[in-house]
Amino acid sequence: MNKIRLTRAQLAARLNKKVNTLAHWAGDGKGPKYMVIHGRVVYDLEEVERWEREHTHQSTAEYEVQPGPVAAQKARLAKREAQPA
Protein backbone atom coordinates (compact mmCIF):
# COMPACT_ATOMS: atom_id res chain seq x y z
CA MET A 1 0.00 0.00 0.00
CA ASN A 2 1.40 3.37 -1.01
CA LYS A 3 1.15 6.07 1.60
CA ILE A 4 -0.12 9.46 0.55
CA ARG A 5 2.45 12.16 1.16
CA LEU A 6 1.99 15.92 0.93
CA THR A 7 4.59 18.47 -0.04
CA ARG A 8 5.11 21.47 2.20
CA ALA A 9 3.19 23.60 -0.34
CA GLN A 10 0.26 21.15 -0.35
CA LEU A 11 0.14 21.10 3.46
CA ALA A 12 0.36 24.89 3.60
CA ALA A 13 -2.67 25.12 1.30
CA ARG A 14 -4.55 22.53 3.39
CA LEU A 15 -3.88 24.44 6.65
CA ASN A 16 -4.25 27.90 5.07
CA LYS A 17 -0.73 28.78 6.20
CA LYS A 18 2.33 30.08 4.40
CA VAL A 19 5.05 27.64 3.37
CA ASN A 20 7.51 29.66 5.47
CA THR A 21 5.28 29.17 8.53
CA LEU A 22 5.58 25.41 8.14
CA ALA A 23 9.35 25.73 7.77
CA HIS A 24 9.47 27.74 11.02
CA TRP A 25 7.24 25.19 12.75
CA ALA A 26 9.60 22.40 11.68
CA GLY A 27 12.58 24.32 13.04
CA ASP A 28 10.75 24.92 16.33
CA GLY A 29 9.56 21.31 16.64
CA LYS A 30 5.93 22.29 16.06
CA GLY A 31 3.44 21.11 13.47
CA PRO A 32 3.00 17.66 11.99
CA LYS A 33 5.95 15.28 11.83
CA TYR A 34 7.72 15.30 8.48
CA MET A 35 10.24 13.30 6.51
CA VAL A 36 12.99 14.31 4.15
CA ILE A 37 13.01 12.11 1.05
CA HIS A 38 15.59 12.82 -1.63
CA GLY A 39 16.17 16.25 -0.11
CA ARG A 40 12.48 17.21 -0.08
CA VAL A 41 10.28 17.69 2.97
CA VAL A 42 7.10 15.60 2.82
CA TYR A 43 4.30 14.93 5.29
CA ASP A 44 2.53 11.59 5.63
CA LEU A 45 -1.21 12.23 5.26
CA GLU A 46 -2.06 9.90 8.18
CA GLU A 47 0.32 11.86 10.42
CA VAL A 48 -1.18 15.16 9.26
CA GLU A 49 -4.70 13.92 10.04
CA ARG A 50 -3.57 12.69 13.49
CA TRP A 51 -1.97 16.09 14.19
CA GLU A 52 -5.16 17.87 13.04
CA ARG A 53 -7.29 15.73 15.39
CA GLU A 54 -4.95 16.47 18.31
CA HIS A 55 -5.18 20.20 17.59
CA THR A 56 -8.96 20.39 17.24
CA HIS A 57 -10.68 22.07 20.19
CA GLN A 58 -14.26 22.95 21.04
CA SER A 59 -13.41 25.90 23.27
CA THR A 60 -10.44 27.96 24.33
CA ALA A 61 -10.67 26.33 27.77
CA GLU A 62 -9.40 23.08 26.25
CA TYR A 63 -5.87 24.24 25.59
CA GLU A 64 -3.21 26.19 27.39
CA VAL A 65 -2.47 29.54 25.83
CA GLN A 66 1.26 30.06 25.44
CA PRO A 67 2.58 33.50 26.38
CA GLY A 68 3.89 35.65 23.57
CA PRO A 69 7.59 36.52 23.42
CA VAL A 70 7.23 39.77 25.38
CA ALA A 71 5.25 38.13 28.19
CA ALA A 72 7.70 35.23 28.32
CA GLN A 73 10.66 37.61 28.52
CA LYS A 74 9.00 39.60 31.34
CA ALA A 75 8.36 36.35 33.23
CA ARG A 76 12.03 35.32 32.90
CA LEU A 77 13.21 38.73 34.12
CA ALA A 78 10.81 38.65 37.08
CA LYS A 79 12.04 35.17 38.00
CA ARG A 80 15.68 36.32 37.93
CA GLU A 81 14.91 39.36 40.07
CA ALA A 82 13.15 37.18 42.62
CA GLN A 83 16.20 34.95 43.09
CA PRO A 84 18.55 35.86 45.93
CA ALA A 85 21.90 37.26 44.79
C-alpha positions in Angstrom: 0.0 0.0 0.0 1.4 3.4 -1.0 1.2 6.1 1.6 -0.1 9.5 0.5 2.4 12.2 1.2 2.0 15.9 0.9 4.6 18.5 0.0 5.1 21.5 2.2 3.2 23.6 -0.3 0.3 21.2 -0.3 0.1 21.1 3.5 0.4 24.9 3.6 -2.7 25.1 1.3 -4.5 22.5 3.4 -3.9 24.4 6.6 -4.2 27.9 5.1 -0.7 28.8 6.2 2.3 30.1 4.4 5.0 27.6 3.4 7.5 29.7 5.5 5.3 29.2 8.5 5.6 25.4 8.1 9.4 25.7 7.8 9.5 27.7 11.0 7.2 25.2 12.8 9.6 22.4 11.7 12.6 24.3 13.0 10.7 24.9 16.3 9.6 21.3 16.6 5.9 22.3 16.1 3.4 21.1 13.5 3.0 17.7 12.0 6.0 15.3 11.8 7.7 15.3 8.5 10.2 13.3 6.5 13.0 14.3 4.1 13.0 12.1 1.1 15.6 12.8 -1.6 16.2 16.3 -0.1 12.5 17.2 -0.1 10.3 17.7 3.0 7.1 15.6 2.8 4.3 14.9 5.3 2.5 11.6 5.6 -1.2 12.2 5.3 -2.1 9.9 8.2 0.3 11.9 10.4 -1.2 15.2 9.3 -4.7 13.9 10.0 -3.6 12.7 13.5 -2.0 16.1 14.2 -5.2 17.9 13.0 -7.3 15.7 15.4 -4.9 16.5 18.3 -5.2 20.2 17.6 -9.0 20.4 17.2 -10.7 22.1 20.2 -14.3 22.9 21.0 -13.4 25.9 23.3 -10.4 28.0 24.3 -10.7 26.3 27.8 -9.4 23.1 26.3 -5.9 24.2 25.6 -3.2 26.2 27.4 -2.5 29.5 25.8 1.3 30.1 25.4 2.6 33.5 26.4 3.9 35.6 23.6 7.6 36.5 23.4 7.2 39.8 25.4 5.2 38.1 28.2 7.7 35.2 28.3 10.7 37.6 28.5 9.0 39.6 31.3 8.4 36.3 33.2 12.0 35.3 32.9 13.2 38.7 34.1 10.8 38.7 37.1 12.0 35.2 38.0 15.7 36.3 37.9 14.9 39.4 40.1 13.1 37.2 42.6 16.2 34.9 43.1 18.6 35.9 45.9 21.9 37.3 44.8 
